[in-house]
Each structure stands twice: as C-alpha cells, then as structure tokens.
C-alpha cells in the first residue's frame, strides 16, 4: 500500500512526540500490506472502526490518538484524512471528509 501523505504523520508526531513510534509502526505495516477490502484490515487491526465509503479509524497509542484514512483498494493507496487527539476527534465531523 502507498501512504498519502507521510508528511502528515511526521508533522503530527513532531507535535506529539509520544506518537512517533506507534505511527511509524503503523506506517511500516501498511506499506508491507496488500489489503483488498476492509474486512482484511479488520482482521489485522481488531480495534479499527470501519465507517463506510472505504474510510477506517485506527486507534493509535492505546486509543490516545485517532487516525482516519480512506483507502482505494484498486490502486492500493491510503489517504490520510485526519490525525488528532481524542479531544480534536470529538470536534471533528467525519462526514465532511
């Protein structure tokens, strides 16, 4: 899978240092993956939430942070739509992405 864009992750963990290791691990795992559908993601990431329209919420650092992505399974691209704290996520409208 190709992640678009890693820069978003880097900018986030420069601000929230304790997220760097978890986000780098997630990034490396996704790069090595070849998911064909959201069910395959759910099998690997049990705590991930499938929210429709190929969007998935990942819990990062023991659910301290939320990462929302949209995946194009045909082109094998993962688009980062949102990364933030729980407080930021609670104010975020996931229907607008």
MMTF fields as JSON, N, C-alpha, C and O atoms, coordinates in Angstrom:
{
  "mmtfVersion": "1.0.0",
  "mmtfProducer": "UNKNOWN",
  "numBonds": 387,
  "numAtoms": 388,
  "numGroups": 97,
  "numChains": 1,
  "numModels": 1,
  "chainsPerModel": [1],
  "groupsPerChain": [97],
  "chainIdList": ["A"],
  "bondAtomList": [4, 2, 8, 6, 12, 10, 16, 14, 20, 18, 24, 22, 28, 26, 32, 30, 36, 34, 40, 38, 44, 42, 48, 46, 52, 50, 56, 54, 60, 58, 64, 62, 68, 66, 72, 70, 76, 74, 80, 78, 84, 82, 88, 86, 92, 90, 96, 94, 100, 98, 104, 102, 108, 106, 112, 110, 116, 114, 120, 118, 124, 122, 128, 126, 132, 130, 136, 134, 140, 138, 144, 142, 148, 146, 152, 150, 156, 154, 160, 158, 164, 162, 168, 166, 172, 170, 176, 174, 180, 178, 184, 182, 188, 186, 192, 190, 196, 194, 200, 198, 204, 202, 208, 206, 212, 210, 216, 214, 220, 218, 224, 222, 228, 226, 232, 230, 236, 234, 240, 238, 244, 242, 248, 246, 252, 250, 256, 254, 260, 258, 264, 262, 268, 266, 272, 270, 276, 274, 280, 278, 284, 282, 288, 286, 292, 290, 296, 294, 300, 298, 304, 302, 308, 306, 312, 310, 316, 314, 320, 318, 324, 322, 328, 326, 332, 330, 336, 334, 340, 338, 344, 342, 348, 346, 352, 350, 356, 354, 360, 358, 364, 362, 368, 366, 372, 370, 376, 374, 380, 378, 384, 382],
  "bondOrderList": [1, 1, 1, 1, 1, 1, 1, 1, 1, 1, 1, 1, 1, 1, 1, 1, 1, 1, 1, 1, 1, 1, 1, 1, 1, 1, 1, 1, 1, 1, 1, 1, 1, 1, 1, 1, 1, 1, 1, 1, 1, 1, 1, 1, 1, 1, 1, 1, 1, 1, 1, 1, 1, 1, 1, 1, 1, 1, 1, 1, 1, 1, 1, 1, 1, 1, 1, 1, 1, 1, 1, 1, 1, 1, 1, 1, 1, 1, 1, 1, 1, 1, 1, 1, 1, 1, 1, 1, 1, 1, 1, 1, 1, 1, 1, 1],
  "groupList": [{"groupName": "UNK", "atomNameList": ["N", "CA", "C", "O"], "elementList": ["N", "C", "C", "O"], "formalChargeList": [0, 0, 0, 0], "bondAtomList": [1, 0, 2, 1, 3, 2], "bondOrderList": [1, 1, 2], "singleLetterCode": "X", "chemCompType": "L-PEPTIDE LINKING"}],
  "groupTypeList": [0, 0, 0, 0, 0, 0, 0, 0, 0, 0, 0, 0, 0, 0, 0, 0, 0, 0, 0, 0, 0, 0, 0, 0, 0, 0, 0, 0, 0, 0, 0, 0, 0, 0, 0, 0, 0, 0, 0, 0, 0, 0, 0, 0, 0, 0, 0, 0, 0, 0, 0, 0, 0, 0, 0, 0, 0, 0, 0, 0, 0, 0, 0, 0, 0, 0, 0, 0, 0, 0, 0, 0, 0, 0, 0, 0, 0, 0, 0, 0, 0, 0, 0, 0, 0, 0, 0, 0, 0, 0, 0, 0, 0, 0, 0, 0, 0],
  "groupIdList": [1, 2, 3, 4, 5, 6, 7, 8, 9, 10, 11, 12, 13, 14, 15, 16, 17, 18, 19, 20, 21, 22, 23, 24, 25, 26, 27, 28, 29, 30, 31, 32, 33, 34, 35, 36, 37, 38, 39, 40, 41, 42, 43, 44, 45, 46, 47, 48, 49, 50, 51, 52, 53, 54, 55, 56, 57, 58, 59, 60, 61, 62, 63, 64, 65, 66, 67, 68, 69, 70, 71, 72, 73, 74, 75, 76, 77, 78, 79, 80, 81, 82, 83, 84, 85, 86, 87, 88, 89, 90, 91, 92, 93, 94, 95, 96, 97],
  "secStructList": [7, 3, 3, 3, 6, 2, 2, 2, 2, 2, 2, 2, 2, 2, 2, 1, 4, 4, 4, 2, 2, 2, 2, 2, 2, 2, 2, 2, 2, 2, 2, 2, 7, 7, 7, 7, 1, 2, 2, 2, 2, 2, 2, 2, 7, 6, 6, 7, 3, 3, 3, 3, 6, 6, 3, 3, 3, 3, 3, 3, 6, 6, 6, 6, 3, 3, 3, 3, 3, 3, 3, 3, 6, 6, 6, 6, 3, 3, 3, 3, 3, 3, 3, 3, 3, 2, 2, 2, 2, 2, 2, 7, 7, 4, 4, 4, 7],
  "xCoordList": [0.853, 0.0, 0.908, 1.997, 0.435, 1.15, 0.394, -0.822, 1.116, 0.509, 0.633, 1.718, -0.486, -0.509, -1.114, -2.325, -0.411, 0.992, 1.65, 1.08, 2.84, 3.575, 3.886, 3.994, 4.028, 4.325, 3.313, 3.677, 2.056, 1.013, 1.337, 1.177, 1.789, 2.165, 3.365, 3.379, 4.356, 5.57, 5.233, 5.697, 4.441, 4.062, 3.31, 3.478, 2.477, 1.731, 2.669, 2.597, 3.548, 4.379, 5.516, 6.152, 5.783, 6.697, 6.033, 6.7, 4.729, 3.974, 3.664, 3.717, 3.344, 3.008, 4.048, 3.816, 5.189, 6.349, 6.047, 6.62, 5.162, 4.901, 4.152, 3.964, 3.726, 3.018, 3.947, 3.525, 5.205, 6.113, 6.295, 6.171, 6.581, 6.836, 5.612, 5.723, 4.458, 3.224, 2.872, 2.472, 3.019, 2.691, 3.69, 3.302, 4.959, 5.954, 5.682, 5.82, 5.298, 4.961, 3.76, 3.775, 2.71, 1.518, 1.905, 1.482, 2.707, 3.128, 3.871, 3.572, 4.829, 5.598, 4.713, 4.87, 3.788, 2.875, 2.001, 1.774, 1.511, 0.649, 1.428, 0.904, 2.672, 3.489, 3.674, 3.698, 3.802, 4.037, 2.749, 2.794, 1.613, 0.323, -0.188, 0.255, -1.141, -1.768, -3.26, -3.772, -3.937, -5.342, -6.225, -6.005, -7.228, -8.183, -9.533, -10.336, -9.781, -11.063, -10.947, -9.953, -11.973, -11.95, -12.014, -11.536, -12.589, -12.624, -11.216, -10.949, -10.329, -8.947, -8.248, -7.445, -8.557, -7.983, -8.504, -7.739, -9.795, -10.404, -9.818, -9.693, -9.462, -8.83, -7.48, -7.138, -6.725, -5.385, -5.459, -4.718, -6.341, -6.469, -7.847, -8.801, -7.943, -9.23, -9.924, -11.154, -9.154, -9.772, -10.115, -10.68, -9.788, -10.126, -11.639, -12.33, -12.127, -13.564, -13.767, -13.172, -14.609, -14.958, -16.146, -17.184, -16.007, -17.086, -17.746, -18.484, -17.501, -18.152, -17.354, -16.444, -17.703, -17.038, -15.521, -14.734, -15.132, -13.721, -12.908, -11.693, -13.576, -12.9, -12.762, -13.661, -11.609, -11.303, -10.685, -9.88, -11.08, -10.494, -9.569, -9.982, -8.319, -7.343, -7.104, -6.996, -7.022, -6.667, -5.159, -4.559, -4.556, -3.101, -2.716, -3.386, -1.652, -1.142, -2.212, -2.52, -2.769, -3.771, -5.011, -5.608, -5.403, -6.613, -6.446, -7.433, -5.211, -4.944, -5.148, -5.567, -4.846, -4.98, -5.842, -5.972, -6.427, -7.241, -6.668, -6.292, -6.613, -6.144, -7.257, -7.688, -7.719, -8.758, -8.136, -7.482, -8.354, -7.846, -8.973, -9.997, -8.757, -9.646, -8.773, -7.708, -9.222, -8.402, -9.031, -10.225, -8.206, -8.591, -7.932, -6.732, -8.717, -8.175, -7.674, -6.762, -8.257, -7.845, -6.438, -5.605, -6.172, -4.868, -3.882, -2.712, -4.366, -3.525, -2.973, -1.805, -3.84, -3.447, -4.253, -5.461, -3.544, -4.145, -4.008, -2.896, -5.13, -5.134, -5.416, -6.467, -4.486, -4.684, -5.629, -5.347, -6.754, -7.775, -7.758, -8.108, -7.341, -7.33, -6.422, -6.402, -5.683, -4.953, -5.058, -4.803, -5.433, -5.582, -5.804, -5.907, -5.875, -6.172, -7.651, -8.425, -8.03, -9.449, -10.274, -11.384, -9.743, -10.452, -10.682, -11.77, -9.66, -9.795, -10.777, -11.588, -10.701, -11.588, -13.044, -13.928, -13.295, -14.662, -15.291, -16.514, -14.47, -14.959, -15.02, -15.572, -14.454, -14.306, -15.542, -16.035, -16.039, -17.185, -16.684, -16.263, -16.732, -16.181, -16.987, -16.502, -18.173, -18.975, -18.466, -18.842, -17.612, -17.098, -15.808, -15.233, -15.352, -14.108, -14.377, -13.445],
  "yCoordList": [-1.164, 0.0, 1.239, 1.233, 2.278, 3.553, 4.541, 4.689, 5.204, 6.137, 7.547, 7.987, 8.253, 9.637, 10.478, 10.393, 11.225, 11.502, 11.289, 11.614, 10.746, 10.504, 11.821, 11.866, 12.869, 14.186, 14.548, 15.154, 14.182, 14.451, 13.743, 14.321, 12.505, 11.761, 12.402, 12.551, 12.774, 13.38, 14.69, 14.932, 15.521, 16.793, 16.568, 17.322, 15.524, 15.233, 14.767, 15.27, 13.814, 13.31, 14.246, 14.052, 15.25, 16.297, 17.136, 17.667, 17.241, 17.977, 17.094, 17.56, 15.834, 14.866, 13.751, 12.688, 14.011, 13.114, 11.68, 10.754, 11.478, 10.119, 9.271, 8.074, 9.869, 9.111, 8.609, 7.819, 9.053, 8.752, 7.251, 6.777, 6.521, 5.09, 4.349, 3.523, 4.643, 3.966, 4.315, 3.441, 5.577, 5.981, 5.404, 5.003, 5.36, 4.752, 3.256, 2.717, 2.595, 1.165, 0.95, 0.068, 1.76, 1.659, 1.879, 1.13, 2.907, 3.236, 2.066, 1.692, 1.49, 0.367, -0.85, -1.518, -1.134, -2.262, -2.046, -2.973, -0.827, -0.541, -0.629, -1.119, -0.159, -0.237, -1.684, -1.962, -2.594, -4.009, -4.77, -5.907, -4.145, -4.823, -4.722, -3.894, -5.601, -5.622, -5.919, -6.912, -5.062, -5.285, -5.154, -4.291, -6.027, -5.989, -5.43, -5.031, -5.402, -4.882, -4.567, -4.899, -3.925, -3.502, -4.686, -4.581, -5.804, -6.986, -7.49, -7.937, -7.42, -7.841, -6.911, -7.359, -5.637, -4.688, -4.978, -4.974, -5.229, -5.51, -6.779, -6.865, -7.757, -8.973, -8.669, -9.238, -7.781, -7.439, -6.43, -6.546, -5.444, -4.374, -4.488, -3.843, -5.289, -5.578, -4.334, -4.272, -3.337, -2.14, -1.083, -0.045, -1.32, -0.356, -0.321, -1.327, 0.851, 1.01, 1.319, 2.254, 0.53, 0.75, 1.706, 1.403, 2.853, 3.849, 4.071, 5.041, 3.212, 3.304, 4.131, 4.868, 4.001, 4.709, 4.477, 5.371, 3.254, 2.856, 3.694, 3.823, 4.264, 5.024, 4.158, 3.401, 4.298, 3.493, 4.386, 5.269, 4.136, 4.835, 3.863, 2.774, 4.269, 3.493, 4.172, 5.396, 3.367, 3.863, 3.783, 2.731, 4.896, 4.99, 5.252, 6.016, 4.629, 4.796, 4.446, 5.239, 3.266, 2.824, 3.686, 3.931, 4.148, 4.956, 6.395, 7.099, 6.829, 8.216, 9.152, 10.299, 8.642, 9.415, 8.641, 7.42, 9.371, 8.757, 9.113, 10.255, 8.119, 8.279, 7.802, 6.652, 8.691, 8.331, 8.328, 9.287, 7.231, 7.101, 6.691, 6.153, 6.956, 6.452, 5.638, 6.089, 4.444, 3.523, 3.264, 2.989, 3.358, 2.92, 1.555, 1.467, 0.506, -0.851, -1.235, -2.054, -0.656, -0.967, -0.435, -1.147, 0.825, 1.433, 1.219, 1.586, 0.612, 0.331, 1.624, 1.699, 2.635, 3.911, 4.17, 3.938, 4.659, 5.002, 6.508, 7.031, 7.197, 8.647, 9.031, 8.692, 9.729, 10.175, 11.368, 12.382, 11.236, 12.274, 13.091, 14.271, 12.443, 13.129, 12.375, 11.144, 13.117, 12.549, 13.565, 14.752, 13.093, 14.034, 13.344, 12.121, 14.173, 13.68, 13.33, 13.649, 12.677, 12.369, 13.64, 13.702, 14.642, 15.921, 16.555, 17.057, 16.529, 17.056, 16.209, 16.741, 14.906, 13.988, 14.227, 14.192, 14.469, 14.7, 15.934, 16.014, 16.894, 18.115, 17.97, 18.824, 16.891, 16.657, 15.954, 15.002, 16.413, 15.779, 14.84, 15.287, 13.546, 12.575, 12.526, 11.998, 13.054, 13.072, 14.088, 14.042, 15.015, 16.064, 15.677, 16.494, 14.439, 14.058, 13.107, 12.682],
  "zCoordList": [0.0, 0.0, 0.0, 0.574, -0.648, -0.677, 0.219, 0.102, 1.101, 2.052, 1.514, 1.136, 1.481, 1.026, 2.143, 2.346, 2.827, 2.724, 4.086, 5.127, 4.055, 5.302, 6.0, 7.225, 5.243, 5.827, 6.913, 7.921, 6.716, 7.714, 9.026, 10.1, 8.942, 10.14, 10.83, 12.051, 10.056, 10.61, 11.317, 12.432, 10.684, 11.304, 12.608, 13.566, 12.641, 13.856, 14.961, 16.082, 14.663, 15.752, 16.129, 17.165, 15.317, 15.772, 16.864, 17.752, 16.781, 17.791, 19.004, 20.142, 18.764, 19.813, 19.773, 19.198, 20.389, 20.335, 20.725, 20.152, 21.684, 22.151, 21.126, 21.339, 20.027, 18.991, 17.887, 17.042, 17.88, 16.766, 16.538, 15.409, 17.576, 17.425, 16.897, 15.99, 17.461, 17.032, 15.586, 14.818, 15.215, 13.843, 12.837, 11.74, 13.203, 12.31, 12.139, 11.041, 13.221, 13.129, 12.224, 11.366, 12.415, 11.569, 10.113, 9.233, 9.861, 8.501, 7.861, 6.727, 8.572, 8.035, 7.761, 6.74, 8.669, 8.465, 7.241, 6.464, 7.066, 5.915, 4.605, 3.604, 4.606, 3.389, 2.932, 1.733, 3.88, 3.569, 3.257, 2.786, 3.518, 3.357, 1.93, 1.134, 1.64, 0.327, 0.514, -0.003, 1.247, 1.569, 0.336, -0.514, 0.252, -0.851, -0.435, -1.278, 0.889, 1.377, 2.868, 3.513, 3.393, 4.8, 5.76, 6.89, 5.34, 6.203, 6.512, 7.627, 5.548, 5.762, 6.76, 7.578, 6.686, 7.644, 9.038, 10.003, 9.149, 10.446, 11.066, 12.288, 10.246, 10.751, 11.393, 12.43, 10.781, 11.3, 12.436, 13.412, 12.325, 13.315, 13.967, 13.532, 14.983, 15.635, 16.176, 16.183, 16.63, 17.216, 16.172, 16.517, 14.915, 13.863, 13.657, 13.816, 13.302, 13.035, 11.564, 11.028, 10.914, 9.509, 9.501, 10.089, 8.843, 8.89, 7.538, 7.366, 6.601, 5.293, 4.312, 4.692, 3.046, 1.954, 1.991, 1.682, 2.378, 2.463, 3.441, 3.291, 4.446, 5.497, 6.747, 7.112, 7.382, 8.558, 9.621, 9.324, 10.876, 12.01, 12.73, 13.13, 12.889, 13.638, 14.978, 15.059, 16.019, 17.345, 17.478, 17.256, 17.841, 17.938, 19.39, 20.084, 19.844, 21.224, 22.24, 23.129, 22.105, 23.074, 23.072, 24.121, 21.895, 21.702, 22.185, 22.397, 22.356, 22.746, 21.555, 21.713, 20.372, 19.139, 18.154, 18.244, 17.211, 16.16, 14.795, 14.534, 13.949, 12.576, 11.656, 11.734, 10.784, 9.819, 8.428, 8.018, 7.716, 6.358, 5.423, 5.844, 4.158, 3.108, 2.177, 1.757, 1.858, 1.07, -0.292, -0.407, -1.304, -2.629, -2.811, -3.07, -2.676, -2.711, -4.101, -4.226, -5.138, -6.503, -6.788, -7.35, -6.397, -6.651, -5.51, -5.617, -4.391, -3.223, -2.608, -2.228, -2.519, -1.924, -0.656, -0.602, 0.365, 1.654, 1.822, 1.904, 1.871, 2.0, 3.451, 3.994, 4.067, 5.445, 5.417, 4.779, 6.117, 6.134, 7.418, 7.418, 8.531, 9.816, 10.774, 10.791, 11.559, 12.695, 13.813, 13.614, 14.989, 16.089, 17.42, 17.508, 18.452, 19.789, 19.864, 18.961, 20.942, 21.132, 21.22, 20.691, 21.877, 22.013, 20.64, 20.358, 19.792, 18.429, 17.627, 16.869, 17.793, 17.074, 17.462, 16.607, 18.742, 19.215, 18.571, 18.457, 18.151, 17.5, 15.983, 15.289, 15.484, 14.044, 13.493, 14.097, 12.365, 11.722, 10.625, 9.558, 10.896, 9.938, 8.635, 7.634, 8.634, 7.399, 6.408, 5.236, 6.847, 5.974, 5.25, 4.532, 5.434, 4.752, 3.619, 2.935]
}
